[in-house]
């Protein structure tokens, strides 16, 4: 039977348990408090997604900022070249324009990449200001200079680099200031506000609510949750902190603001996880004294400088970059490894009774099960023998591992040793169920034994390889493996994915911790 995507009940939008494949154990229901949807890329149909106002506004923001930056970079290069010609007494606008057209594409591409890396295309509430713009433009200049020298370019003067840098700082920064002011006026005229609640203690809630009050504020405070007896601050009390998930869902919130700098640490962690699981941003408001000192410095046009606690998920440009990398990488690997895949499939078929591909039901993003594809490495009735082997488990924590598992076939033992049984998961990557790099998906038996703090790893797509595979694999304690997943989520970058993929090959060859 061909693998199918997890079905959703049309009334409740909850998963309908899939039918198990022949010989596979019936997956138990997933007891998870995680949301059953992808908080990064959304689940509504494509047309509905495109028509959402938030999506249109985000798209318009990125496109308009790209246009602003192109105008700034183009004007900077043209001004630098025209000024040089003017100083030399050979003013030729046409020649300067042609030279600019030859240069601007590369300069603009590098600018966009470094600006995106610096969050300069993010929403206005968290978009960095002049310091980050100047820093990024310095990096653009350095990259352009190195590229030119490596390609054998020779210059009698390096004026084009520092001249363009000076003018680009002036033009790009100036145009962005005008852009922020113009779009701010438009948003205020349209009455746009983000729905938020305040969480903290009485006096801090009142101070932040007062600072955010006003017709010009981009934040609409719809109520509060207080850790102390409910204060009389004119806002609506929305319940207790233990109800934060229901409060977020019921009030269709865009963000939650922690209004108390002394907020209890454990409760803050629970609050942040509950919000991030629902795709809701969390901000921390500083103390009243910090507001008075830094009010005009952090975010121009905002009365409260809010610090964001970003969720450990991939969204926006990060998600687009990672997903594109996954699709291209998985396609190329499938093409390059197709002879090996055919040989392995033939060996599995001839060596033992049973299907070539084993569909192991495993929890994916949000804990929703999906069929994780593997070359079958065990006897066809391996699932039925699981309970009998529990006493032989050699792994700690929730996972089940036996070095000399009696259920393994001779070919399966070899495939396991070199992790070749995982290769069919490249198809899972193309189907959007997995990523090339990410936390490894655990069998349902292991997932049901996880503690609640372990499940933070299910906020992103599971991966074929990850920090587990390049950091000791089965030799590590389970809690250490989970902490490696958290480290990956917090420090992700395209370069980290490339590094993990590069280290996976020697880890597989040396077979360190593999069984």
N, C-alpha and C positions, 0 to 999 in steps of 0.2 A: 504494500500500500504506500503510495507516495506521501511524504510528510506534508502536513497542513499547518497553517497558522492557527494560533489559539483563537477559538471562537468566542464571541461576546454575546451575552444575553441581550437582545434588542431592547428589553424593558429596563433592566437594571444596570446595563453596561458592565456586568461582572463576568469573569471568565466561565465558560462552560467546560467542565473537565473533559479532556480528550480521551478517546478510546485507546486503551493501551495496545501496543502491538503484540503479536503472538509471541509468547514466551516471556514477556516483560511483566514485572510486578505492577499491580494497580497502584498508581500514585495516590497518596493520601492528600486530603485537602490541605491547602497551604495556610497555616495559622499565622498570618502576617498583618501587622498594622500599617504596612507600607501602602501607598496609593497604587492602584492597579492601572497606571498609565505612565507614559514617558513624559516627565516634567520638562524635558529639554526641547523635544521636537513637536510636542502636542499630538493629540490623537484625532481631532475632528477631521472630516473629509477635506480634501485639498481646497475645494471651492470655498467652503465655509471658513477655512483657515485664512485664505487670502483676503476674504471680505471682512475679517475682523478689524475693528478700528485700531487696536493696538498694533497689529501686524502692519497695516497700511502706514501708521504713524512712524513705526520703526524703520520701515523701508524708505519712506520719504526722508527721514532723518539721515540715513546712511548715504542715500543718493545725493542729497543736497550738500552734505559735508564733503563728499567726494568731488563734487563740482566746485565747491569753494576752494578746496585744496589744490585742484588742478589749476584754477585761475591764479592762485597765489604762486604756485611753482612756476607756471608759464611766465607770469609777469616778472618774477624775480630773475629768471635766466635771461629773458629779453632785455630787461633794464640793465643787467650787468654787462651784457654784450654791447648794447647801444651806448652805454656810458664809456666803455673802453674805446669804441670807435670815435666817440665825440672828443675824448681826451687826445687821441692820436690825430685828430683833425680830418678824419675820413668817415663822415656820417653817411651811413648807407642802411636805411631802415629795412629794405628788402633783404639784404645780406644777413642782417641781424635776425630777421624773422626766420630765414631758412636755416641758420645755425641753431636757433632755438628749437625748431621742429625736429632737427636731427638729434637733439639732446633730451628733450622733455619727456619722451616716452619712458626711457630708462629711469630718469630722475623721479618721475611721478610714481612708477611702479615701486621703487624702493621706499619712497615716502609713504605710500599707502600701506605697505607691509609693516613698516616700523610704527606708523601711527596706529594701526590696528593692534599691534602687539602692546602698545601703551594705553589701550582703551580710549583712544581719542575719537572713536566712532560710537562710544557707548551713549546711553541716555544722559540727558543734561544734568541730572541730579548727582551723578558720580563721574562725569567726564572731567579729566584733569584740565588744568589751566596752562598759563604761559610757561611755567617751568618745564613741564613735560613736553610742550611743543618745541621749545628751544633745544632741549636735550635730544629729542628725536631728530630734529633737523641737523644737529651736529653729527649724529650717527649716519644720516643719509649722506652727508658730505664726505665722511670718512670712508663709507662703502664705495661711493662713486670714485674717490681718489684711488683707493686700492685697486678697484676694477680696471681703471684706466691704466695704471702702472703695470699691472699683471698682463694686460693686453698689448704692452709695448708702446703705449702712447708716450710721447715726449712733449714737454711744454717749456717754452721760453720763460713763461710766467704762470704761476698757479692762481692768478687773479680770478679766473672763471669759477674756481671752487669757493674761495672765501668771499668773493664778490656776490655770488649767487646765494651763499649762506646768509650774508647780512640782509640782502633784500628779501629773501624768503622768510626770515624771521619777522621782518616788518610787515610784509604783505599777508602771509598766512595768519599770523597772530591778529593783525588788524581786521582781516576779513572774518575771522572766527568770532571776534568780539562783536562786530556788526551783526553777524548771523545769530549769535546768542540773544542779543537784544531784540532783534526783529522777531525771531521765533517765540521769545518770551512774551512779547506784546500780543502776538497772534494767539498763543495758548491761553493767556489771561482773558483776552477778548472772547474766546470760545468757551470760557468757563471750565477748562480742563483741570481736574484735580485727581490725585491718587488717593484711593480709599485706604485708610490706615487706622490702627488702634494703638493705644499706649499701654505699656505693661510696666509696672513698678510699684512704688509706694506713693502715698498720698501727696506729699509736698512736691516730689519730683514730677509726678504726673501733671500737677497743676502748673508748675513752672514751664514745662515743655509745651503743654497745651496752650498756655498764654502766648508763648513765643511763636507758635505755629498759627495762631489765630489771625484772621484778616482776610479780606477779599483777594489780596494779591498772592496768598499762600498757595503753592502747588499741591498741598496736602490737605485732604478733608478728613479730620479726625472724627470717626464715627462712634467712638466709645473708648472704654478703658477696662483693663483687668488689674485689680490692685491686690498686692500681697498682704496688705494690712486692712483693718476695718475700712469699709468703703468711704472714701472722702466725698464731701459735697463740693464738687468743682464745676457743676453745670453740665458735665458729660454723662453719657449713659453707661451704666455698669453692665458689662456683658457676661459676667459670671466669674468663675474661678479659673486659676491657671491650668487645672487638670482638664478643663473643657476647651483648651486652646484649639484643638483640631476642629471641633464642631463650630466654634466661634469663627474661625477662618472660613470654613465652608459656607456657613449661614450668611455671613456678611459680605461675601465675595471680595475679600480684601486683596489689595495689591502689595501691602507691606505691613510689617509689625515693627513698632519702635520700642526698644527697651529704654525706658525713661529714667532708670535708676542706675547710677554708676556702681552701686554696691549690690547689684543683683546677685543672689546666690548662684554659685558656679554650676552646681548640678542641675538646678532648675533651668538655668540659662541653656545648658547643653540640651536638655529635653525640649525646651521651647524651640531652639534653633532647628533641631532635627524634625520636629513636628511640622514646622513651617516650610522647611526645605523639601520635605517629602510631598508637599502640596504645591510646590513651585512658587511659594510666596517669599519675598525678600525680607531679610531682617536687618534693621539698622540699630545702632546704639547712639543715643543722644548723650552728649557730654554733660557735665554738671553745669549748674547755673553760672558759676564763675567762669568756666571755659566758654560758655555761650557769650558772655559779656566781652571776653577778651578777643575771641576769634570769630565773632559773628560775621564780620565783613570780609574775612580772609579766606574762609574755606570754600564756600560755593556762592559766587556772586548772585545776588537776587534772592537768596534764601535766608530766612531769619534764623535757622538752626543748622549748624554743620553736622550732618549725619554721617556716621561711619558705617559702612556696609559690611556685614558678615556674609561673604559669598557662599552659596551652596556648593558642595563638592560634586557638581555635575558639569557636563559640557553643554554650553548653550551658545547661541549666536554664531559668530565667526569661528569660535573654537569647535562647536559641533559640526559646522559645515566643513571645516578643515579636516577634522578627524574622520567624518563619514566619507568624504571624498578619498582620503588616504586609504580607508578600509576597502572601498569598492575597487579602486585601482590596484591596490596591493593584492587583494584576494583574487582578482581576475588574472593578474600576471602570474601569481603562484599556481593557480589551477592550470593555466596553460603550460607553464614550465614543468610542472610535476605530473602532468597527465600520463606519461609512460609509467612512472613509478606507481601512480594510483591504480592503473590497470593491472600492473604486476601484483600489487598487494591484494587487490580484489580477487584475482585468480588464485593466489596462494590461500586466501581465507576460504574460498569456495571449495578447493580441492582437499584441504587439510582436515576439515571437520564438518559435521552436520549443523545446519542452521543458516540464517541469512547472512549476507556479506556485511550489510550495514546494521548496526544496532542503534535504535533510537532511544536514548536515555532521557527520560523526562526530568528536566532540571529547572529550577526557578531562575527566571531571567530578571529583567528590570522590574522593580516593584514587587518581586516575588512571584510573578505570573509564570507558570510552567511553559516550557517550549521543548520540542524534541531535539536534543543535542546529538548530532550525528557523529558516530564513531565506527571505525572498522571493528567488527566483532572480534574480541580477543579471548572470550570465554566459551565454555560449553553452552549449548542452547538453553539449558535449564538452570543457568547460573543464578538467576533471581530467586528461584525456589530454594536454593541452598543457603541464602544469605543468613537467615536466622540461626542455622546450625553453626555458622562460622563466627558469630559475634564474639564468642569467648576468646577467639584467637587474634582479635584486633590488636595491632601493635602501635597504632597512632593514638595521640592524646587528643582531648577535646572532643569535638563533634564528628570528626572525620573517621572513616573506616579504611584501614590499609593493612595488608598482609604481604610480607616480602615474598613468600613462596605460596601464593594463593593456589590451592589445588584445582580450582575451576579453570585456570588458564590453559589454553591450548598451546602446543609447541610454537606455532606461528604467532599466536597472540602474545606469548612471553617475549619474543623478539620484538614485536611491534611496540609493546609497552616499554621495553628497555630504551628504545630510541624515540618514543613518543610519536611514532608514525601512525598510531591508531587515531590520533586527533586530526589528521589531515582533512577528513570530510567536513570538518567544521568550517572550512573556507566557504562552503555552501551556506552555512548558517550566517556567516558574515554578509554575504551577498543578499540574503533574505532580510537583513536588518535585525536579526535575533542576537547576534554577537558582534564583537569588534576584534580586530587582530590583537590588540593589547588591552587588557583590563583584568579585573578580578576573575579568577576561575570560577565557573559555575559548579556548585556542589550537587551531588545526587540528592534526591528528595529525602532519603533516609538521614543524611547529614544535616540538611536544612532544617528538619523538624527538631533537631537537637541544639540549634543555635540559641545563644542568649540574645536579648533584644539589642544590645549594643553592637553585636556582630552584623546585624542586618543593614547597617548604614552602607555596606558594600554593594547593596542591591539598588542603589540610586542611579547606577550607570549600567550600560550594557556589559555583560560578562565578556571575557576575552579568551582567545586561544592560548595566549601566553601572557605572562605578567611578571611582577617582581617575585612572586613565588618561585617561578621556574628558573630564575637567574640568581636566586639567593639561598639555595640549599634545598629547595623543593621538599621532599618528604622527611628530610632530616630536621626540619624546624618544628618547634612547638606550634600548635594551632593558633593560639592567641598572637604569637609573633607573626604568623602568616596573615592574620586579619589586620594587624597593625601595618604590615607592608602594603596591604590594599589601601588603607587610609592614607598612608604616605604618598602613594601613587595618585590618589584622588586630589590631594591638596597641592601637589607639585607638578601636575601634568603639564606637558608641553609637547609639541611635535618632536622635539629633539629627544625627550625622554622616551617616547614611543620607539623612535629609531634606535636608541641605545639599547632598549630592552630586546628588540628584534635581533639586533646584531649580537647580543650576548646570549640569546636563546640557542643559537647554533652550537657554540662551544659547550654550553650547558648540556645540550642533548647528546653531543658526541662523547663527552666525558662521563655522562650518565650519573652525575653527582646527585644523590638523593632520590634517584628514580626507581620506583618499584610499584 
